[in-house]
C-alpha cells in the first residue's frame, strides 16, 4: 500500500510541475500568413532605448541573442539586405498590486465571529512584445507577447537565463500550428 501512495504522490507532483510556468504567452497572426517562403530575417530595432530602466543595451543584447538562437533552431538565418521578414520588439514594464483577503475563523464551529486580514503586495510585471513583419509588404504578420514578474534582484546570469527561457517558451508558438514548417524532402 505505501508504494501506491508514493506513486500517486509522484504522479501528482509531475502534473503540478508540468502545468506550472512563470510565463504568460499570447500570440496573434495573419491567418493568410505564408511562411513557406520565409528563410531570412533582419533586425529592425529602435536605436534609442525608451526611458524604461529595463530597456537597456544589456537586456537588448540578451533578447536578440535568444531570439537568434530560437530562429536558427527553426532554420531561419540573418540577412542584412533583402530579408524575407523583419523582427522588432519592445519592453513594457508595469507596476502591479495583488490584494489578498483572508478570513480568520474562530476555533469553535459556531462562535459567530471571525476577522479578515488583508495583504497587499506590489511588484513589477514585464512583457516582451515581438513583432515579425513581412519585408515586402512591411505589414505585421505575427506578434508574440511573453510576460512574467520581474526579478528585481536578479544577477546578470539569472537575467540571461530568465530572458532565454521566456523567449524559448514564446517561440514554441512560432510558426503558428496551421503554418508549421515542413522538413525538407529527402532525395531518394
C-alpha positions in Angstrom: 0.0 0.0 0.0 2.8 2.5 0.8 4.1 2.1 -2.8 0.8 3.2 -4.2 0.8 6.3 -2.1 4.3 7.1 -3.3 3.3 6.5 -6.9 0.3 8.8 -6.6 2.4 11.5 -4.9 5.0 11.3 -7.7 2.3 11.5 -10.4 0.6 14.4 -8.7 4.0 16.2 -8.4 4.6 15.7 -12.2 1.2 17.0 -13.1 1.7 20.1 -10.9 5.2 20.8 -12.1 4.4 20.3 -15.8 1.4 22.7 -15.6 3.3 25.5 -13.9 5.2 28.2 -15.8 6.1 31.7 -14.7 5.3 33.0 -18.2 2.1 34.1 -19.7 2.1 33.9 -23.5 -0.2 35.4 -26.1 0.1 35.4 -29.9 -1.7 36.8 -32.8 -1.0 36.4 -36.5 -2.3 37.0 -40.0 -4.4 33.8 -40.9 -3.2 34.2 -44.5 0.4 34.1 -43.4 2.6 32.0 -45.8 5.9 31.4 -44.1 6.9 28.7 -46.5 8.9 31.4 -48.4 10.4 32.9 -45.2 14.0 31.8 -44.8 15.9 35.0 -43.8 15.3 37.9 -41.4 16.7 41.3 -40.4 16.5 43.2 -37.2 14.5 46.4 -37.2 15.2 48.0 -33.8 14.7 51.5 -32.5 18.3 52.7 -31.9 17.3 54.7 -28.8 16.0 52.7 -25.9 13.0 54.1 -24.1 13.3 55.7 -20.7 12.3 52.4 -19.1 15.2 51.2 -16.9 14.7 47.6 -18.2 15.1 48.7 -21.8 18.9 48.9 -22.0 21.7 47.6 -24.1 22.4 44.7 -21.8 18.8 43.4 -22.0 18.5 44.2 -25.7 21.6 42.0 -26.4 20.2 39.2 -24.2 16.9 39.4 -26.2 18.4 39.5 -29.7 20.8 36.6 -28.8 18.0 34.4 -27.5 15.7 35.2 -30.5 18.6 34.5 -32.9 19.2 31.1 -31.2 15.5 30.1 -31.4 15.1 31.2 -35.1 18.3 29.4 -36.0 16.9 26.2 -34.5 13.9 26.6 -36.8 16.0 27.0 -39.9 16.0 30.8 -40.3 19.1 32.9 -40.8 20.0 36.6 -40.6 20.4 38.5 -43.9 21.2 42.2 -43.9 19.8 43.0 -47.3 16.5 41.9 -48.8 15.4 39.6 -45.9 12.0 37.8 -46.0 10.9 39.3 -42.7 12.0 41.8 -40.1 11.9 41.5 -36.4 11.1 44.2 -34.0 10.5 44.1 -30.2 9.9 46.3 -27.2 9.6 46.1 -23.5 6.7 47.0 -21.3 7.1 47.1 -17.5 4.2 47.9 -15.3 3.7 48.2 -11.6 1.1 45.8 -10.3 -0.7 45.3 -7.0 -2.0 42.0 -5.6 -4.6 42.2 -2.8 -5.4 39.1 -0.8 -8.1 38.9 1.9 -8.0 36.0 4.3 -10.8 35.1 6.7 -9.6 34.0 10.1 -12.2 31.7 11.5 -12.6 31.3 15.2 -11.6 27.9 16.6 -15.1 26.9 17.5 -17.6 25.8 14.9 -20.5 28.2 15.6 -18.9 31.1 17.5 -20.4 33.7 15.2 -17.4 35.9 14.6 -14.2 36.0 12.7 -11.9 38.6 11.3 -10.4 39.4 8.0 -6.8 40.2 7.2 -5.8 42.0 4.0 -2.4 41.6 2.5 -1.1 43.9 -0.3 1.9 43.2 -2.4 3.4 45.4 -5.1 5.6 44.0 -7.9 6.8 44.8 -11.4 5.3 42.8 -14.4 7.4 42.8 -17.5 6.2 42.0 -21.0 8.3 41.4 -24.1 6.4 42.1 -27.4 8.0 40.6 -30.5 6.7 41.6 -34.0 7.5 39.7 -37.2 6.9 42.0 -40.2 6.8 40.9 -43.9 9.7 42.7 -45.5 8.0 43.1 -48.9 4.7 44.5 -47.6 6.0 46.0 -44.4 2.9 44.6 -42.6 2.8 42.9 -39.2 2.3 39.2 -39.7 2.9 37.7 -36.3 3.0 39.1 -32.7 4.1 37.2 -29.7 3.9 38.5 -26.1 5.5 36.9 -23.2 5.2 38.2 -19.7 6.2 37.5 -16.1 7.0 39.1 -12.8 10.3 40.9 -12.9 13.0 39.6 -10.7 14.4 42.9 -9.5 17.3 41.4 -7.5 18.4 39.0 -10.3 22.1 38.6 -11.1 23.2 39.1 -14.7 23.3 35.3 -15.2 19.8 35.0 -13.8 18.6 37.8 -16.1 20.2 35.9 -19.1 18.5 32.6 -18.1 15.1 34.3 -17.5 15.1 36.1 -20.8 16.3 33.0 -22.7 13.6 30.8 -21.0 10.9 33.3 -21.7 11.8 33.5 -25.4 12.1 29.7 -25.7 8.6 29.4 -24.2 7.2 32.1 -26.5 8.8 30.8 -29.7 7.2 27.4 -29.2 4.2 29.3 -30.7 6.0 30.3 -33.9 5.2 29.4 -36.5 1.5 29.1 -35.7 0.1 25.5 -35.7 -1.5 25.9 -39.1 1.8 27.1 -40.6 4.3 24.7 -39.1 7.5 24.3 -41.1 7.7 21.1 -43.1 11.1 19.3 -43.1 12.8 19.3 -46.4 12.0 16.3 -48.6 14.8 13.7 -48.7 16.3 12.9 -52.1 15.9 9.2 -52.8 
